[in-house]
Amino acid sequence: MINLTRTNILGQSGENPNDALHWYAKAIDHMRGLDVRDPRSWGWWAACHQYEFNDPDLRAFWEATYTNAAGKQQHWVTGVKEQHDTFTDSELPYLAKCPHGSVMFLAWHRQYLLSFENMLRSIITQLGGPADWALPYWDYTTSGEANMVIPEPFLNEDSPLFYPGRVGGNYNFYKQSVESVGQVEFEEFSTKEFWSPNSVESWPHDHIHDQVGGAMGSLPTAGLDPLFYCHHANIDRLWTFWTGLGGIVEIDDLPHIRINNLSSNGQTDKMWLMSA
């Protein structure tokens, strides 16, 4: 078994082959431009989270372009039609499944990230990258207030890590982000469903989305921004911290069960996403 370790993107470069961020950028470049119905395309995975093609403001993010190797403008996502004409009936059960304001928020995103990470790794190994590649996380919670800005590699407009439309600057919510990981019940920690304003879904999850803005600022477009997945890798990391504090979940009158890391394999990923 290969050990996979997610690493902090702070200090990493999109240009250094020794960095996970470098291979993330390579995989993104391979995926963008493919048809949205292709399960190995950038658009497909964004649509698994959520999508909206009829609203003109949101559709603009789905029609974002970049300059390809030939120096021509290329759409990040191709094959987008009208809302009800883009995907077939057999594809729809896998798409737009993201649960917010729900106790499933953390669990669904964990499996979603694992499935996405597995697919990325298969592309990266085909490109000559490491077999133990893992999705890096964006640590804006424990690296100090000075690092609460969009990391430099994601600001390079010539990099696949850049997505147009972001508005983010300096984010002043370090204290709340750290305090979101405390010895509280799972419902209070995990979700805003139960009006918990200090849940990890509110702080820092929602506020990162709002402050970065652009595609990240709206649920139907958030998965288009490469920063989205590093953001959620950190949210998953915060859940792991909470688990380490001894958190438990009580389901009706069943015995307490401890939250453990979910495992993943290529055969079951789609079925899990479909059932959410």
N, C-alpha and C positions, 0 to 999 in steps of 0.2 A: 504494500500500500504506500502511495506517495503522500507525504505530509504537505499540506497546503497552508500557507500562512499569509494572511492579508497584511499589507504594510501601509504605513502612513504616507500619503502623497507629498507631505511637506518635506522639502529638500530633494524631491525626485525631479528628474528632467525628462521631457518627452523625447530627448535626443540621445540619452544614455541607454545602450542595450542592456545594461545591468539593472535597470529600473523597471518595475512593473508598469509604470506609467508609459514608458516607451512602447511596450507591446500592446497596451490598451489602445494607444493612438493608432498603431499599425492595424489592429483588428477593426477599429472604427472605420478607418479608411477603406478597408476591404468590404465592409458591410454597407456603407452609405452609397446611395445611387442604385441599390437593388430594389426590385419591385416590393411594395409593401406587403404583398401576399407571400413572399418568400420567408420562411421561418428563420433564415440566416441573415435577414436584412435588418438594418437599423430601425426601419419603420415598423416592422412586425413587432419587435420587442417593446417599442414605445406604445403601440396599439394594444398589446397585452395588458398594459397598465391602464390606459384609457385613451380615447380618441374622440375628435369632433371635427368633421370636415365641412359642415354647412355654415357655421359661423365664420364670416369673412375675416375677422380679427384673429381667430384661432387657426383658421386654415392657412393664413399667411406663414405661420411657423412651420406647418407641414410642407409648405412650398419653398422653404428656405433653400438657398443655393450656396455653393462653394466653388472655388476655382480648382479644377482637376489638373492632373499632371500635364495635360495638353494645353493648359492655359485657358480652358473654356469653362463657362459657368455650367454647373451640373447640380441638379436637385438632390438634396440629401435623401429624399424619399420619392420614389417614382410609383406610378400606378394608382395614385389617389384620384378617385372619382367622387361621386356624391355619397353622402353618408350611408345610404342603404344599397348602394351599387358596387361598393369597393370590394367587399368580402362576400364569400359564398355562405350559404346556410350552415355548411359543415364546419366552416372556420369560426363562425361567430361565438360558439361556446368557449373558445379559448381567449377571447378578447374582452377588453374593458372590464376587467375583474377586480380592480383595486378597491379594497374596502377601507374607507376612512370613517372615523367616528365609530369604531367597532373594536371589540376585543380581538378580532381577527387581524387588525392592522399590522402588528409586528410579525405574526406567524406567516401571513400571506406574503409579505415583503421578503421575509427570510427565504422562503422557498422560491419565490420569483428571482431573487438575486442568485441563489444557487443554480437555478436552471440557466439563467443568463450567463453566469460565470462559466458553467460547464461548456456552453456553446462557444463562448469567446475563447476558451482554452483550446478547443478543437481547431478553431481557426488559427490561433497563435502557433500551435505546433505545426500546422501545415505551412505557416510562413517561416518556419525555422526557429521559433521561439521556445522557451522552456516548458517542459512537460509539467512542471509544478507551479505554473503561473497561477496567481490568485488576484482577484479584484482588489485594488488598493482603496483605502478609505480616506476621507477628508476629515482630519481631526481638527475641528474648530472649537473643541470643548476643553481639552486638557493641554493644549500647546501654548496657552497664553493669549492675552487679548491682541497682541501684535499680529498674530496669525489669523485673525478673524476677518480675512479678506479673501477674495477669489485667488487661488494660487496662480502664480505667474504663468505656468505652462498653458493654462486654460484661457489666457488673455492674448495669446499669440494668434492673430487672425489667419496665419498660414498653416496652423496646426489643426488636425482633425479634432483636437480637444476643445476648440473654440466653437461656440454656437452663437449666431447673431441674435441681438435683441436684449442681452442682459443689461441690467441697470445697476447692479450691485456695487457697493462701496465698502465702507468700514462698518462692521456690525457690532453694536454695543450690547450684547446680551450674554457675555461670558458667564456671569454669575448665575443667571437663570438656567443656562444649559448644564452647568455642572450640578446644580441643585436638583435637576430633574431626575438624577439617579440617586434615589434614597431608599431607605428601608420602609417602603409603603406597600400596600396591597397592589396586586397586579392591575386591577381595574383602574386604580388611581394613577399608577405609574404609566400604563401603556397607552391609554386612549382618552380622548376628550368626550367620548360618548356619555360619560357619567358626570359631565360638567366639571371635570378636573382641569383647571386652567394651567396647572403646572405639570401636566403629563408630558411624556417625551414626544407625543404626537403634536402637542402645542409648542413646547420649548424643548429642543430647538427645531423640531421638524418643520412646522408650519412657517416659522419665522425665517428660516433659511430659504425656503421656497419664495416667500414674499420679498425678501431683501435681494436675492439674486435677480428675481424678476425675469422678464422675457418669457421664454417657453417654460422655465421653471416655475413661473408665477401662476400657472393655471393647471389644474388636474388633467385636462384632456391633451396637454402638450408637454407636460413635465418630462416624460421619458425620452424626449427628443434631445435634451441637453446632456452631453457626456458627464457633466458634473453631477447630474441626478443620481447616478449609480454609485458614485463615490460618497455622496451625501447619505444615501440609504445604507451603504456599507458601514458608515459610522453610527447610524441609528441602530443597526443590528448589533454593533459593538457595544453600545450603551445598554442594550438589553442583556448582553452577556455579563456586563458589569453588575447589573441588577440581580441577575441570577446568582452571581458570586457572593452577593450580600445575604443570600439565603431566602430569596423571595419564593413564595408559593402561590399556587392557584387553587381555589376551592370551587368545585363544580357541584352545585346542589348538595346532596348529602354523601357524595363520594369521598373517599380518602383524599387527603392533600396530595397533589402531584407536583413534582418539581419540574420547572421548565428546563429542558435540555436542548442542545443543538439538534436541529432536524437534519437527517441525512438525506442524500439525494442520489438518484441514478437516472441515467438517460431514459429508461423505459417508463418511469413513473412521473417524471416532471410534469408533462402535459396533463396527465390525469389529475394531479393534485391541483394545478392551476384551474382546471376546468371545474373542479368541485367547490371552489371557494365562492 
